[in-house]
Amino acid sequence: MKLDNLNFHHLRYFWMVATLGSMTAAANRLGLRTQTLSSQISDLEQSLGRALFRPQGRGLALTEAGRVALRYADQIFQLGDQLQDSLQDPDLDHALRLTVGIADALPKAVCYRLLQPILNMERPVRLICQEGRFEWLSSELAQHRIDLVLAERAGGQGTSQLHHQELASIAVRVFATPNLANQYDSGFPASLNKAPFLMPSRNNMLRARLEQWLEDLNVEVRVVGEFDDLALMETFGRQGMGLFALPAADVEDIATGGSLRCLGVAQGVEERCFAFVHPRSMDHPALHLLLNSRNI
């Protein structure tokens, strides 16, 4: 069955019945007679070649095909609602929209610095930012659901058809509360031996780089916490749980207001930041500016 043979009115009727769980309730909501709605559902089942409902007591239950169809129908009508909302946006004619996927391993301050040129464009830009795992974000980009992915890696599975380029390479610095800094800043980095340390989890590339740096120094820290989310790691670090290392183009990106101090730079450890774009989106004015900027 081809998509052009699918009657979307019938699909919406099915979706309404499946969502409300009752042919009568759906008919009342749609302003149709129950017999008419039942006939439309039957037409849909015939076009699909599958039964979508089966009798259950006095009501209806979804078949396995019905459950699959409902999952896709949910996505279709959710996208339809989003399309309608987007086209009704009063800023649509003069503001650029840019949906950015941000890999959860990339620090937030770094993301802001990378996107700053876009925020300063003469034409206003409406940013829609989504955070998630790189694999999911790259899949969304490949399907044109987002315009740009910012990540800490140069590629991965499913990215061969995407354009990517390095935007920045940022020094990694070690931070601590003033009390901890007073204990461990003298003689840095050798002073870190046996220091309480917060680490990224092992699925973060920064973890391996930090461990290699410490090994080269013959320094062994005492890992007191591991975090998938670097922002959460920073929060615990601000409470004095341990020292921690984060990419920071400027000390003030992390150590603001005197709540933290920078002990020094982890020499040779850098966070590389990459942009991923679908080739069909390369002419987007905001993306063109970003890919030609060196703002860090």
N, C-alpha and C positions, 0 to 999 in steps of 0.2 A: 504494500500500500504506500503510495506517495503522499507527501505532505499536502499537495494541492487537492487531494481527495478527502481531506479531513475537514469536517464541518465544525468550525469553532463554536458556533451557537450550540450545537449538540454537545460539544465537549464542556461548555460552561454549564449546561443543564445537568450533565453527569456530575460535574464538580460540586454543584449546589446540592444535589441529592446525597452524594457521598459525604459532604461536609455536615449537612444537617441531619443525616441519618434517616430521613423519611421522605418518601415520594410526596406525601400530602403536604408536609411542611415546606418542601422545596417548591411545589406548585403554588402554594399561597404566597411565598416570597417573590416568585417570578410573575405572578398574576396570570397563571395558566390553569386550565383544567387538569386534574390529575391524569385523566385518560390521554390528553394531548401530550403531557410531559412523558408519560410512559411510552407512548409511540415514538417520541423523539429519541429517547434512550435506546429503544429497540433498533432504530435506524442507525445509531452510532455503533451499536454492537455488531450489526450486520456489516457495516463498512470496515470495522476492525477485524471481523472474523473471530471475535472472542466474546464470551459472556462476561459482563463486568459485575453483575450482581447475582446473588443466589438467595432464595427464600430462607428466612430464619425466623421461626415463630410467625408472628403477624407482621414482621418487618422484613428488611433486606439486609444482607451482609455482602461485603465486597468479596469477590473471588480473588485469586492470586493475580490474575490479569488486571482486575479492578484496582488492586493495591498499587500495582506498577503504574497504571494509568493515572491514578490519583496523585502519585508522587510527581509525575511530569506536569499534570494539570496545575498543581500548586505552583510550580516554578513558572509556568507559562503565564498564569494570571497575576502572579506577583510581579513579573517583569512588565506585564501590561499596565499594572497600576503605577509602577515606577516610571514607565514611559509617559503616561498621562501627567503625572506630577511634574516631570522634567519639562515637558512642553508647555506647561502652564506657568512655569517660573517667569515672573515679570522681568528678571535680569537676563533672560536668555539672549536677547538681541544685542546686548552690549558687554556682557561679562563672559569670559572664557570659563569653561568647566574643566577641571582636571581631577580625575580619580586616581589616587596614588596608593599603591600597596606598599607597606613598610614591613620588611622582615623583622620578626620580633627580637632577633639577635642584635639589631642595630640600635645604638643608644639614641634617645629622643633628641638630645641637644645636637647631635650630629645631623639628624634628619632635618631639623630646623635650619641649620646652616646650609645644607645642601639645597633646600627649597627656597632660601631667602631671595635669590635673584628673581624668581617667579613672583614673589609677593611684592616686589618693587616695580613690576611692569606698569607701563602707562595705562594699558587696558586692564581693568580689574579682573582678577582671577578668583573663581570660587573653588576652593580645594575641598575634596572629599577624601579623607584619609582612612584607610583600612589597615589594620595590623594583623599579621598571621604568619604561619609557617611559610617558608620560601616556596616549597613545592606547591602548596595550594595557591599562593599568589601568582606564581608563574603560569599555572593552569588557567587561572582567571584572566591573566593577560593574553594568553594564547587564544582565548575565546572572546576577546574584546570586551570583557566586562569591566576591566580597569585599563588605564592609559599608560601607567608607569609603575615599575617595581624598583624600590631601593633595597639593596641587600649588601651583605658583607662578603659575598662570594662571587666568583667570576662566572659561575654557571652550575648546571645540574641537569638531572634527567628532565627531558621535555623542553629544553631551552634552545635547542639547535636552530630553530627557525626564528628566534628572537634576536634583535640587535642588542648588544650590550657593550658598555664601555666603562672604564674606570673614571670616577669623578674626583676622588680624593684619596690620599693616604694620610692617616692621622696618627699622631703619637699617642701611645698609651701611658697614662700617668697613674701613680699610686697615691691614694687619698686616705685620710683617716681623720677622726675627730681630734681636736687639739690635745686632749689627754693622751690618746694613743700615739699621736704624732710626737709628743714630747719624749715618749719612751723609745721610739724606734727611728727617729729621723737622723740621729747622729751616726755617721758612718754609713749612710744609705749607699748602696742597697744591701751590703753585708749585714747591716743591722736587722734585716728582716728575718734572720734565722730564728726559728721557733716562734715567730710572731703569729697571732691569731689572724687568719686571712679568710676572706669571703671570695669564693671562686664561681665563675660561670659553670653551668653544668657541662658535661662532657660532649654534648651534641653541639656546643658552641666552639667555633674555630679558635676563638680567643683563648680558651682554656689550654689548648695544646701549646700555643705560642708562649703563654705565661709559664707553663711548666718547663718548657725548654729553656727559657731565660733563667729561671731559678736553678735549673740543673747545671747550666753553664757557669753560674756563679758559685756553685756548690753550696747553695742555700736551701734549707728545708723549712717551709712554713708549716704552721699548724692549721689545716683547713677546718674551719668551724661552721661553714655553711656553703651550700651549693644551690645555684639558682638558674632556672630557665630564663627568667625575666630579669634583665639587667637593671631595670628601673626598681624592681623589688629588692635586688641586691644592694643598690645604692641606698634605699630607704633603711635597710637594716644597718648598713654601714654608718649612716648618719646617727643612728642610735648607739653607736659605739660597740657593736658586736664584734667588729674586726676591721682590719685594713682591707682595701679593695682597689682593683685597677680597672680603669675605664678609658676608652678613647676620648680625648679632649683636645680640640684644636687650640683652645685657650683654657688656662687654669680656671678662669671665671665661669666657664661653662658648667663646672661642677662645684667649685669651692666659692660659693657666694655667701655674703653676710657673716663670714667668720665661723660658720658652723663646721667647716672642714678645712683641712690644710693639705697641700700637695707636698708629699715627701720627695718626689722626683719622677723622672721619666724612666720607664722600662726600656733601656736602650736596645734597639733592634727589634722591638715589638711594635708593630703598627697595625691599625685597622684599615683595610682597604675597602672603599665604598664603591659600589657599582650601580649603574642604572640599566634597567632592562626595558626595552620598548618594542612593540610590534612594528615591523617595517611599514605597515600601512598607516601608522600614526605619526610617522616622522615629520610630517608637515605641520603638526600642531604647533602654533607659535610659542607656547610655553615650554614645550619639550625641546624645540629648536634652541631656545635661549639656554635652557638648563644644560643641554649636551655640549654647548659651546662656552660654558662658564667655568672658571676656575676660582671659586669663591672661598676655598679653604686652603 
